[in-house]
Amino acid sequence: MAKLSVNINKIATLRNSRGGDTPNVVQFAKDVQRFGAQGVTIHPRPDERHIRYQDAYDLKQIVHTEYNIEGNPILKFMDMVLEIKPTQVTLVPDSIEALTSNAGWDTIKNKDFLTEVISEFKRNNIRTSIFVDPDNQQIEGAKATGTDRVELYTEGFAHQYSLGNKKAIKPYAECAELATKIGLGINAGHDLSLDNIQFFKQNIPGLLEVSIGHALISESLYLGIENVVNMYLNKLK
């Protein structure tokens, strides 16, 4: 069974829209774990427009499942991760002005940089993952950096699947097979939903973890968070 890590950025977005502390992101993280989620994911950005850096420290005290912190490894981000020491850090090459993550790393072009960053995290016993597009060369490039895992960027699959194109899974399956062969763990995330998660899981060998936020929170507006978490867990079996 692949693990479900709930990205709670959207809960912070809702909180920030009113300037108070409702909904409370710490309580929400406690709740999704109580409902069965096997991890909590956050993605703090430099402008703190949703998850704030202080949230990352506050959540450290209560996340008893897997704690995954995503982000671009700028100095402030690295210092925070090294202090908190989450279960996993996922490196994402998003620019400061990006609305959401929109591409994976060029692991070949950025090999030296990624190798240096990953080495620092691994010296501190933090599992590392690199956000990558479904391209075999990028998987091989990721292996050369020393990372533990890759996170397949799934927006392309999700869009094509919504149009009825199930063949869009092919490059993801091929990358997963290669990653397993060369000793990389496989995570996935971005636009995965109740509509496509079961098909994705069934076709990706060795899938260890999915990180889902926007769709899960949106679906919960209609179906309820506890119900939705368990719906995902059932589809990931």
N, C-alpha and C positions, 0 to 999 in steps of 0.2 A: 504493500500500500504506500502510495506517495503521501508525504506529509502536507498538510494544509497550513500555510502561514498567512495570517490575515494582515494585510497592509491597512493601517489605521490612519493614514494621511487625511482621508476625507472627513474623518471625525474631527480632526484638528481644524480643517478648513471651516467646518460648520461652527465650531467653537469660536474661531477667530472672527467670524462674520459679525458677531455681536459684542466682541470685546470682553466677554466674561469668561466663565469656566464651565459652561454648559454647551454641549455634553463634555464630560470630563474624560480625557483620553486615558488616564490611568485606570479609572473604573471600567471603561470600555475594554481595555486590554485584559483586565481581570475577568470580565464577563465572557469574552470570546474564548478564553482558555477554559473557563468553567463549562462552557457549552461544548468543548471538545477540540477546539483548534490546537494544533500541535506546535504553533509558533506565532510570533508577533513580528511584523515587519514595519519599519519606519524608513522614510526617505527625507531627512532634513535637507533643505536647500539654503544657500547663503542668505537669502532674503527672509527666511523663516515664515513664508506665506502660509504654511500649514503646520507641519511638525516643527516645533522650536527645539533649539539645542538643549534647553532646560528639560523639555519633555524626555529627551533621550536619557538624561541622568535619572529623572524620576521613574521612568519605566524600568530601569535596571533593577530597582528594588522589588518589583512585583512580577516580572516575567520569569516564570519557573519552567516554561517550555523552551523552545529555541528562540533566541533573540537575534534578529537579523537587521542590521543597519546598512542601508543602501546609500550610495552617494558618490560624487566625484571627489577623488582624494586630494582636495586642496589641503593646505596646511591645517586650517581650523578643523576640518573634518577628521583628518588623521589624528590630531591631538585628542579630539573627543573620543574616537574609537579606541585609541590606545589606553585612555583612562578608564573607559567603561568596560572594555573587554567583553563584547557580546559573543554569542556563540559563533556568529558568522558576520563577515563584512562582504557586501556585494558592491563591486566597483562599477560605476555607471558613468559614461562620458558625457553627461548632460551639461549643456552650457548654462550660464547663470540665467539667461532670459528664456530658457525652454519652458513651455507650459507643462510638458510631461516628457518622460524619456522617449526618444524617437529614433535611436540607433544604437547598435552595439559598438564595442571597441574595434578599432583596427589593431589587432593584437600583434601584427607583424611590424607595422610602422612604430607602434608604441611599446615594443618589446622591452627595451632597456628601462623605461620609466615604470612599466607595470612590474617588472622583475624586482626593481628596487622597493617599490611600495609593498608588494606581496611579501617579500623577504622580511620587512619590518613587522608586518602583522603576524606572520608565522613565528617569528622569534618571540612574540608575545602570546603564542598559543591561541590565535584567533583563526578559525577556518576562513578561507578566502574563496570567493566566487567572482567570475568576470562576466558581465553582461555582453552577449555576443549575438550577432546575426547568424542565421542558419547557413553557414558556409564552411565547408570542410577545411579550407586553408586557415580560417580564423580559429577553428577548433585546434588544429595543429599548432598554430601560433600561441594559443592560450596554454597549451601543454608546456611550451618552451619557457613560459614565464614562471613556472613553478606553482601555479594556482592549484587549489584542491578541486574546484568545481567550475563549471560554466553555467550561466543562466541563459537559456535560449529566449531570445526576444520574439514574442509570439504574436505581435500585432498583425503581421502579414498573414499568418495562418488564420487568425480570428476573422479578419476581413473577408478573405476568400471563402472560408467555411460558411459565413453568413450569406454568401452569394450562391451557395450550393456546390462549391468546388472542393470536394474532399481530397483531391489529388494534391492540394496545397500542403498536406501533411508530409509529403515525401522528403523534401530537404531536411525537415526536422528529424524524421526517423533516421535518415542516413547520418546526420550529425550525431545523433544519440548513439548509434551503433559504433561510430568512429570514436567518440568520447569514451565509451565503455572499453573499447579495445585498447586504448592508450592510457587507461587508468584515471580518467577524469569522472567525477560525479556530475550528475545532470539535474539542474533545477530549471524552472521555466516560469515566465510571467509576462504579463501585459495583455490586456483585453481578453483574458480567459474568463469564462462565465459558465453559468449552469447549462447554457445551450451547447457549449462546445467542449467542456472539460472532460467528459467521459470518453468521447471520441479521441481526444488528444492523449489521454492517459493510456487508452487501449493500444495506441499505435506508437508510443515512445518507449522503447525498451530501456529499463534501468532508471526510469524517472524517480527521483528521490524526493523532490519538494516543489510545490507550486506556491507562488506568492500572488495573492489576489486581493485587490482593494476596491477599485471603482465599481466594478460590476457587482461584487458581493454586497457592498453597502447600498447600491441602488436597488438591487433585488430585495434587500431587507426592508426597504420602505413599504413594500407590498406584502412580503411574506413573513417578516419578523426575523431578527438576527439569529436567535437560537435555532429556529427552523432552517434557515439558509445555511448556517454552518454545518448542520447535520446532513443537509442535502448534498453539500459538497463532499463531506466525508464518505457518504454512501457511494457517490459517483467515482471516488478515488480508490475504492477498494479493488 
